């Protein structure tokens, strides 16, 4: 049974998720273009962190970072590689969109990689209605980044 709930990113049982996410980001992204948040950063105020579990075992994560009262950013969305192919990334994305709407956000944005290894992620976001946009909230143009946004109104 798949569940998604708000959780503490510092829990020891989430170490594998954090490790795999970090490995994936470092595999395709030069350090100067890396915008991922570690567990400590995900545990700060203004970030709602969610864990997806399959029969209690953590298999995915995602977060919403508050930019302002009307705009949130998706951060650290990751599904364990061995769990892919079950539409779990879609399930997590739908959950984050629903949470953003419930919180009153009018817009969600994200930064993802431009490299081929990120093509599945970009396709997922496009299927959900995200479109490319200019850099937002502290980001600058970067050939290794694609910025996307979705109006929730």
N, CA and C atoms as a LAMMPS dump frame, in Angstrom:
ITEM: TIMESTEP
0
ITEM: NUMBER OF ATOMS
459
ITEM: BOX BOUNDS ff ff ff
-5.0000000000000000e+02 5.0000000000000000e+02
-5.0000000000000000e+02 5.0000000000000000e+02
-5.0000000000000000e+02 5.0000000000000000e+02
ITEM: ATOMS id mol type element x y z
1 1 1 N 0.837 -1.182 0
2 1 2 C 0 0 0
3 1 3 C 0.884 1.248 0
4 2 1 N 0.597 2.168 -0.905
5 2 2 C 1.36 3.41 -1.037
6 2 3 C 0.699 4.498 -0.195
7 3 1 N 1.509 5.173 0.624
8 3 2 C 1.046 6.317 1.403
9 3 3 C 2.043 7.463 1.213
10 4 1 N 1.546 8.678 1.368
11 4 2 C 2.404 9.865 1.348
12 4 3 C 1.996 10.723 2.531
13 5 1 N 2.981 11.103 3.338
14 5 2 C 2.703 11.932 4.51
15 5 3 C 3.875 12.868 4.779
16 6 1 N 3.561 13.963 5.433
17 6 2 C 4.597 14.891 5.866
18 6 3 C 5.476 14.172 6.885
19 7 1 N 6.778 14.41 6.795
20 7 2 C 7.697 13.709 7.686
21 7 3 C 8.937 14.555 7.925
22 8 1 N 9.826 14.035 8.75
23 8 2 C 11.061 14.712 9.12
24 8 3 C 12.188 14.187 8.233
25 9 1 N 12.811 15.03 7.408
26 9 2 C 13.865 14.553 6.513
27 9 3 C 15.113 14.057 7.24
28 10 1 N 15.22 14.323 8.528
29 10 2 C 16.396 13.908 9.291
30 10 3 C 16.264 12.507 9.885
31 11 1 N 15.129 11.838 9.664
32 11 2 C 14.962 10.49 10.202
33 11 3 C 16.016 9.548 9.616
34 12 1 N 16.642 8.734 10.455
35 12 2 C 17.657 7.789 9.957
36 12 3 C 17.131 6.845 8.883
37 13 1 N 15.87 6.471 8.958
38 13 2 C 15.314 5.535 7.974
39 13 3 C 15.213 6.138 6.572
40 14 1 N 15.453 7.435 6.445
41 14 2 C 15.397 8.092 5.141
42 14 3 C 16.785 8.261 4.524
43 15 1 N 17.8 7.737 5.19
44 15 2 C 19.181 7.903 4.725
45 15 3 C 19.374 7.361 3.308
46 16 1 N 18.793 6.217 2.983
47 16 2 C 18.951 5.648 1.646
48 16 3 C 18.351 6.573 0.589
49 17 1 N 17.167 7.103 0.851
50 17 2 C 16.548 8.049 -0.092
51 17 3 C 17.45 9.256 -0.321
52 18 1 N 17.958 9.825 0.763
53 18 2 C 18.816 11.008 0.648
54 18 3 C 20.101 10.672 -0.101
55 19 1 N 20.675 9.517 0.208
56 19 2 C 21.919 9.09 -0.444
57 19 3 C 21.702 8.889 -1.942
58 20 1 N 20.644 8.206 -2.314
59 20 2 C 20.366 7.944 -3.73
60 20 3 C 20.078 9.242 -4.483
61 21 1 N 19.343 10.149 -3.858
62 21 2 C 19.049 11.435 -4.496
63 21 3 C 20.353 12.204 -4.725
64 22 1 N 21.198 12.233 -3.731
65 22 2 C 22.486 12.928 -3.852
66 22 3 C 23.338 12.308 -4.953
67 23 1 N 23.413 10.98 -4.989
68 23 2 C 24.185 10.295 -6.03
69 23 3 C 23.653 10.643 -7.419
70 24 1 N 22.341 10.623 -7.581
71 24 2 C 21.735 10.914 -8.878
72 24 3 C 22.045 12.339 -9.328
73 25 1 N 21.973 13.276 -8.404
74 25 2 C 22.237 14.666 -8.762
75 25 3 C 23.706 14.854 -9.131
76 26 1 N 24.618 14.239 -8.374
77 26 2 C 26.044 14.386 -8.656
78 26 3 C 26.462 13.652 -9.927
79 27 1 N 25.709 12.638 -10.332
80 27 2 C 26.061 11.859 -11.518
81 27 3 C 25.94 12.677 -12.798
82 28 1 N 24.984 13.585 -12.857
83 28 2 C 24.702 14.321 -14.096
84 28 3 C 24.922 15.821 -14.032
85 29 1 N 25.187 16.352 -12.855
86 29 2 C 25.186 17.808 -12.703
87 29 3 C 26.526 18.306 -12.168
88 30 1 N 27.155 19.269 -12.858
89 30 2 C 28.386 19.846 -12.32
90 30 3 C 28.099 20.577 -11.008
91 31 1 N 29.057 20.589 -10.086
92 31 2 C 28.82 21.201 -8.758
93 31 3 C 28.293 22.627 -8.813
94 32 1 N 28.767 23.424 -9.763
95 32 2 C 28.334 24.826 -9.825
96 32 3 C 26.883 24.973 -10.275
97 33 1 N 26.294 23.895 -10.782
98 33 2 C 24.902 23.933 -11.238
99 33 3 C 23.971 23.129 -10.329
100 34 1 N 24.478 22.645 -9.213
101 34 2 C 23.682 21.807 -8.317
102 34 3 C 22.854 22.677 -7.367
103 35 1 N 21.548 22.404 -7.337
104 35 2 C 20.637 23.185 -6.493
105 35 3 C 19.859 22.314 -5.52
106 36 1 N 20.32 21.082 -5.315
107 36 2 C 19.605 20.188 -4.403
108 36 3 C 19.791 20.626 -2.956
109 37 1 N 18.85 20.233 -2.128
110 37 2 C 18.909 20.534 -0.701
111 37 3 C 19.172 19.23 0.046
112 38 1 N 20.084 19.284 1.017
113 38 2 C 20.33 18.096 1.823
114 38 3 C 19.261 17.989 2.915
115 39 1 N 19.323 16.92 3.689
116 39 2 C 18.295 16.672 4.706
117 39 3 C 18.189 17.826 5.694
118 40 1 N 19.309 18.383 6.102
119 40 2 C 19.275 19.497 7.049
120 40 3 C 18.562 20.707 6.483
121 41 1 N 18.826 21.022 5.227
122 41 2 C 18.161 22.159 4.584
123 41 3 C 16.671 21.891 4.404
124 42 1 N 16.317 20.627 4.134
125 42 2 C 14.898 20.276 3.966
126 42 3 C 14.132 20.319 5.283
127 43 1 N 14.85 20.346 6.397
128 43 2 C 14.21 20.365 7.716
129 43 3 C 13.996 21.779 8.246
130 44 1 N 14.246 22.79 7.441
131 44 2 C 14.123 24.166 7.907
132 44 3 C 12.697 24.689 7.738
133 45 1 N 12.339 25.734 8.497
134 45 2 C 11.01 26.33 8.35
135 45 3 C 10.785 26.816 6.913
136 46 1 N 9.545 26.726 6.471
137 46 2 C 9.194 27.155 5.127
138 46 3 C 9.264 26.032 4.111
139 47 1 N 9.621 24.824 4.569
140 47 2 C 9.68 23.667 3.679
141 47 3 C 8.792 22.571 4.246
142 48 1 N 7.879 22.088 3.413
143 48 2 C 7.031 20.95 3.767
144 48 3 C 7.6 19.736 3.049
145 49 1 N 8.069 18.761 3.819
146 49 2 C 8.746 17.581 3.289
147 49 3 C 7.821 16.376 3.406
148 50 1 N 7.718 15.616 2.319
149 50 2 C 6.811 14.465 2.258
150 50 3 C 7.579 13.194 1.912
151 51 1 N 7.15 12.098 2.535
152 51 2 C 7.747 10.792 2.253
153 51 3 C 6.669 9.869 1.712
154 52 1 N 7.018 9.174 0.639
155 52 2 C 6.162 8.139 0.073
156 52 3 C 6.66 6.803 0.629
157 53 1 N 5.714 6.011 1.105
158 53 2 C 6.058 4.695 1.65
159 53 3 C 5.263 3.614 0.931
160 54 1 N 5.904 2.482 0.757
161 54 2 C 5.267 1.293 0.198
162 54 3 C 5.254 0.261 1.325
163 55 1 N 4.061 0.011 1.862
164 55 2 C 3.927 -0.89 3.017
165 55 3 C 4.878 -0.487 4.145
166 56 1 N 4.993 0.808 4.371
167 56 2 C 5.789 1.33 5.474
168 56 3 C 7.229 1.65 5.144
169 57 1 N 7.75 1.12 4.037
170 57 2 C 9.147 1.367 3.674
171 57 3 C 9.253 2.629 2.818
172 58 1 N 10.162 3.552 3.156
173 58 2 C 10.311 4.773 2.366
174 58 3 C 10.845 4.468 0.967
175 59 1 N 10.112 4.942 -0.046
176 59 2 C 10.5 4.684 -1.44
177 59 3 C 10.582 5.965 -2.269
178 60 1 N 10.131 7.084 -1.725
179 60 2 C 10.151 8.337 -2.461
180 60 3 C 10.017 9.527 -1.541
181 61 1 N 10.334 10.697 -2.094
182 61 2 C 10.231 11.927 -1.311
183 61 3 C 9.999 13.097 -2.244
184 62 1 N 9.55 14.178 -1.658
185 62 2 C 9.358 15.431 -2.367
186 62 3 C 9.084 16.521 -1.357
187 63 1 N 9.336 17.762 -1.74
188 63 2 C 9.147 18.868 -0.816
189 63 3 C 8.596 20.08 -1.544
190 64 1 N 7.925 20.921 -0.772
191 64 2 C 7.467 22.224 -1.241
192 64 3 C 8.19 23.289 -0.425
193 65 1 N 8.892 24.164 -1.115
194 65 2 C 9.591 25.28 -0.474
195 65 3 C 8.785 26.542 -0.725
196 66 1 N 8.426 27.211 0.342
197 66 2 C 7.655 28.456 0.235
198 66 3 C 8.543 29.563 -0.301
199 67 1 N 8.15 30.141 -1.43
200 67 2 C 8.844 31.311 -1.966
201 67 3 C 8.175 32.562 -1.407
202 68 1 N 6.851 32.601 -1.488
203 68 2 C 6.056 33.64 -0.841
204 68 3 C 4.656 33.068 -0.652
205 69 1 N 3.729 33.87 -0.207
206 69 2 C 2.398 33.369 0.107
207 69 3 C 1.629 32.801 -1.079
208 70 1 N 2.087 33.059 -2.298
209 70 2 C 1.371 32.599 -3.491
210 70 3 C 2.21 31.703 -4.392
211 71 1 N 3.467 31.457 -4.032
212 71 2 C 4.39 30.756 -4.929
213 71 3 C 5.233 29.76 -4.127
214 72 1 N 5.266 28.5 -4.595
215 72 2 C 6.074 27.453 -3.958
216 72 3 C 6.953 26.792 -5.005
217 73 1 N 8.041 26.21 -4.544
218 73 2 C 8.967 25.498 -5.416
219 73 3 C 9.019 24.027 -5.024
220 74 1 N 8.994 23.152 -6.011
221 74 2 C 9.199 21.724 -5.753
222 74 3 C 10.687 21.496 -5.571
223 75 1 N 11.046 20.791 -4.507
224 75 2 C 12.44 20.46 -4.221
225 75 3 C 12.558 18.964 -3.937
226 76 1 N 13.702 18.409 -4.279
227 76 2 C 14.119 17.063 -3.866
228 76 3 C 13.107 15.966 -4.159
229 77 1 N 12.455 16.044 -5.293
230 77 2 C 11.549 14.958 -5.649
231 77 3 C 12.386 13.791 -6.164
232 78 1 N 12.204 12.623 -5.546
233 78 2 C 13.005 11.45 -5.905
234 78 3 C 12.243 10.18 -5.563
235 79 1 N 12.297 9.22 -6.475
236 79 2 C 11.746 7.88 -6.258
237 79 3 C 12.91 6.91 -6.422
238 80 1 N 13.045 5.946 -5.512
239 80 2 C 14.117 4.959 -5.622
240 80 3 C 14.06 4.281 -6.991
241 81 1 N 15.202 4.087 -7.621
242 81 2 C 15.269 3.535 -8.974
243 81 3 C 14.556 2.194 -9.083
244 82 1 N 14.692 1.342 -8.094
245 82 2 C 14.071 0.016 -8.166
246 82 3 C 12.552 0.063 -8.043
247 83 1 N 11.995 1.208 -7.707
248 83 2 C 10.546 1.37 -7.582
249 83 3 C 9.939 2.056 -8.806
250 84 1 N 10.759 2.476 -9.737
251 84 2 C 10.265 3.208 -10.904
252 84 3 C 9.498 2.284 -11.836
253 85 1 N 8.651 2.88 -12.652
254 85 2 C 7.812 2.117 -13.566
255 85 3 C 6.447 1.796 -12.984
256 86 1 N 6.164 2.307 -11.799
257 86 2 C 4.878 2.066 -11.129
258 86 3 C 4.059 3.348 -11.021
259 87 1 N 4.472 4.395 -11.735
260 87 2 C 3.79 5.696 -11.718
261 87 3 C 3.873 6.381 -10.347
262 88 1 N 4.881 6.039 -9.569
263 88 2 C 5.026 6.631 -8.241
264 88 3 C 5.452 8.092 -8.32
265 89 1 N 6.264 8.444 -9.312
266 89 2 C 6.641 9.857 -9.467
267 89 3 C 5.402 10.688 -9.785
268 90 1 N 4.521 10.152 -10.631
269 90 2 C 3.273 10.852 -10.943
270 90 3 C 2.434 11.008 -9.674
271 91 1 N 2.361 9.965 -8.88
272 91 2 C 1.593 10.007 -7.629
273 91 3 C 2.156 11.065 -6.689
274 92 1 N 3.487 11.122 -6.565
275 92 2 C 4.103 12.128 -5.7
276 92 3 C 3.845 13.527 -6.246
277 93 1 N 3.978 13.71 -7.555
278 93 2 C 3.743 15.03 -8.139
279 93 3 C 2.299 15.472 -7.924
280 94 1 N 1.351 14.584 -8.149
281 94 2 C -0.061 14.921 -7.892
282 94 3 C -0.261 15.331 -6.438
283 95 1 N 0.403 14.627 -5.526
284 95 2 C 0.286 14.947 -4.098
285 95 3 C 0.83 16.354 -3.824
286 96 1 N 1.999 16.659 -4.376
287 96 2 C 2.589 17.982 -4.145
288 96 3 C 1.711 19.083 -4.724
289 97 1 N 1.136 18.852 -5.899
290 97 2 C 0.238 19.846 -6.494
291 97 3 C -0.994 20.041 -5.615
292 98 1 N -1.563 18.959 -5.116
293 98 2 C -2.741 19.06 -4.241
294 98 3 C -2.394 19.791 -2.949
295 99 1 N -1.244 19.505 -2.38
296 99 2 C -0.82 20.187 -1.145
297 99 3 C -0.61 21.68 -1.403
298 100 1 N -0.029 22.007 -2.544
299 100 2 C 0.194 23.42 -2.877
300 100 3 C -1.135 24.149 -3.029
301 101 1 N -2.08 23.516 -3.703
302 101 2 C -3.407 24.135 -3.848
303 101 3 C -4.064 24.321 -2.486
304 102 1 N -3.996 23.296 -1.649
305 102 2 C -4.618 23.364 -0.315
306 102 3 C -3.984 24.463 0.537
307 103 1 N -2.702 24.724 0.32
308 103 2 C -2.006 25.771 1.075
309 103 3 C -2.274 27.161 0.507
310 104 1 N -2.991 27.24 -0.62
311 104 2 C -3.337 28.536 -1.191
312 104 3 C -2.333 29.097 -2.168
313 105 1 N -1.367 28.287 -2.59
314 105 2 C -0.41 28.782 -3.58
315 105 3 C -1.097 28.923 -4.941
316 106 1 N -0.727 29.95 -5.669
317 106 2 C -1.264 30.181 -7.01
318 106 3 C -0.32 29.664 -8.087
319 107 1 N 0.921 29.39 -7.709
320 107 2 C 1.937 28.974 -8.679
321 107 3 C 2.925 28.028 -8.014
322 108 1 N 3.351 27.025 -8.785
323 108 2 C 4.438 26.132 -8.378
324 108 3 C 5.512 26.225 -9.45
325 109 1 N 6.755 26.25 -9.032
326 109 2 C 7.862 26.277 -9.982
327 109 3 C 8.892 25.239 -9.568
328 110 1 N 9.83 24.972 -10.465
329 110 2 C 10.882 24.005 -10.164
330 110 3 C 12.077 24.251 -11.054
331 111 1 N 13.195 23.728 -10.628
332 111 2 C 14.422 23.708 -11.421
333 111 3 C 14.798 22.248 -11.564
334 112 1 N 15.113 21.833 -12.779
335 112 2 C 15.584 20.473 -13.033
336 112 3 C 16.725 20.553 -14.028
337 113 1 N 17.378 19.445 -14.263
338 113 2 C 18.522 19.44 -15.156
339 113 3 C 18.14 19.461 -16.621
340 114 1 N 19.052 19.992 -17.433
341 114 2 C 18.857 19.998 -18.885
342 114 3 C 19.505 18.775 -19.536
343 115 1 N 20.285 18.025 -18.779
344 115 2 C 21 16.874 -19.304
345 115 3 C 20.038 15.735 -19.66
346 116 1 N 20.466 14.824 -20.549
347 116 2 C 19.612 13.696 -20.946
348 116 3 C 19.101 12.865 -19.769
349 117 1 N 19.873 12.747 -18.714
350 117 2 C 19.438 11.971 -17.548
351 117 3 C 18.209 12.535 -16.859
352 118 1 N 17.862 13.772 -17.147
353 118 2 C 16.693 14.409 -16.545
354 118 3 C 15.497 14.449 -17.496
355 119 1 N 15.606 13.816 -18.668
356 119 2 C 14.52 13.906 -19.649
357 119 3 C 13.22 13.294 -19.131
358 120 1 N 13.29 12.207 -18.38
359 120 2 C 12.06 11.61 -17.83
360 120 3 C 11.392 12.579 -16.862
361 121 1 N 12.176 13.252 -16.039
362 121 2 C 11.611 14.217 -15.098
363 121 3 C 10.961 15.375 -15.845
364 122 1 N 11.652 15.899 -16.851
365 122 2 C 11.068 17.005 -17.624
366 122 3 C 9.769 16.57 -18.293
367 123 1 N 9.746 15.358 -18.825
368 123 2 C 8.529 14.842 -19.452
369 123 3 C 7.389 14.707 -18.458
370 124 1 N 7.693 14.25 -17.259
371 124 2 C 6.679 14.132 -16.199
372 124 3 C 6.078 15.498 -15.902
373 125 1 N 6.924 16.488 -15.715
374 125 2 C 6.435 17.828 -15.394
375 125 3 C 5.623 18.414 -16.547
376 126 1 N 6.07 18.19 -17.767
377 126 2 C 5.312 18.677 -18.927
378 126 3 C 3.931 18.029 -18.992
379 127 1 N 3.855 16.718 -18.756
380 127 2 C 2.553 16.028 -18.78
381 127 3 C 1.614 16.578 -17.705
382 128 1 N 2.171 17.091 -16.619
383 128 2 C 1.353 17.667 -15.544
384 128 3 C 0.965 19.113 -15.829
385 129 1 N 1.464 19.677 -16.939
386 129 2 C 1.091 21.048 -17.299
387 129 3 C 2.146 22.093 -17.027
388 130 1 N 3.295 21.711 -16.499
389 130 2 C 4.377 22.669 -16.28
390 130 3 C 4.934 23.11 -17.63
391 131 1 N 5.297 24.38 -17.709
392 131 2 C 5.916 24.924 -18.914
393 131 3 C 7.219 25.61 -18.532
394 132 1 N 8.114 25.703 -19.492
395 132 2 C 9.387 26.363 -19.215
396 132 3 C 9.164 27.833 -18.908
397 133 1 N 10.014 28.354 -18.035
398 133 2 C 9.92 29.75 -17.605
399 133 3 C 11.33 30.272 -17.353
400 134 1 N 11.465 31.576 -17.165
401 134 2 C 12.781 32.126 -16.818
402 134 3 C 13.163 31.704 -15.389
403 135 1 N 14.44 31.861 -15.039
404 135 2 C 14.851 31.585 -13.662
405 135 3 C 14.023 32.41 -12.683
406 136 1 N 13.79 31.872 -11.509
407 136 2 C 12.973 32.53 -10.484
408 136 3 C 13.729 32.505 -9.161
409 137 1 N 13.269 33.278 -8.214
410 137 2 C 13.703 33.3 -6.813
411 137 3 C 15.155 32.886 -6.571
412 138 1 N 16.08 33.746 -6.989
413 138 2 C 17.48 33.521 -6.672
414 138 3 C 18.261 32.698 -7.687
415 139 1 N 17.595 32.055 -8.634
416 139 2 C 18.298 31.312 -9.678
417 139 3 C 18.781 32.278 -10.75
418 140 1 N 19.794 31.867 -11.484
419 140 2 C 20.288 32.628 -12.623
420 140 3 C 20.318 31.695 -13.832
421 141 1 N 20.356 32.251 -15.034
422 141 2 C 20.425 31.381 -16.215
423 141 3 C 21.612 30.418 -16.104
424 142 1 N 21.392 29.172 -16.499
425 142 2 C 22.411 28.136 -16.388
426 142 3 C 22.139 27.112 -17.489
427 143 1 N 23.107 26.811 -18.333
428 143 2 C 22.867 25.849 -19.409
429 143 3 C 22.535 24.437 -18.895
430 144 1 N 22.821 24.162 -17.621
431 144 2 C 22.528 22.856 -17.036
432 144 3 C 21.184 22.806 -16.336
433 145 1 N 20.431 23.904 -16.377
434 145 2 C 19.142 23.98 -15.693
435 145 3 C 18.005 24.271 -16.655
436 146 1 N 16.848 23.684 -16.34
437 146 2 C 15.587 24.017 -16.989
438 146 3 C 14.656 24.467 -15.878
439 147 1 N 14.027 25.607 -16.057
440 147 2 C 13.088 26.152 -15.073
441 147 3 C 11.683 25.968 -15.623
442 148 1 N 10.774 25.521 -14.76
443 148 2 C 9.404 25.246 -15.192
444 148 3 C 8.437 25.775 -14.149
445 149 1 N 7.216 26.081 -14.59
446 149 2 C 6.213 26.608 -13.675
447 149 3 C 4.83 26.111 -14.062
448 150 1 N 3.929 26.146 -13.092
449 150 2 C 2.538 25.726 -13.276
450 150 3 C 1.64 26.673 -12.5
451 151 1 N 0.688 27.298 -13.194
452 151 2 C -0.315 28.127 -12.524
453 151 3 C -1.353 27.212 -11.887
454 152 1 N -1.684 27.469 -10.634
455 152 2 C -2.65 26.637 -9.903
456 152 3 C -4.029 27.267 -9.817
457 153 1 N -4.174 28.518 -10.208
458 153 2 C -5.474 29.212 -10.146
459 153 3 C -6.434 28.666 -11.161
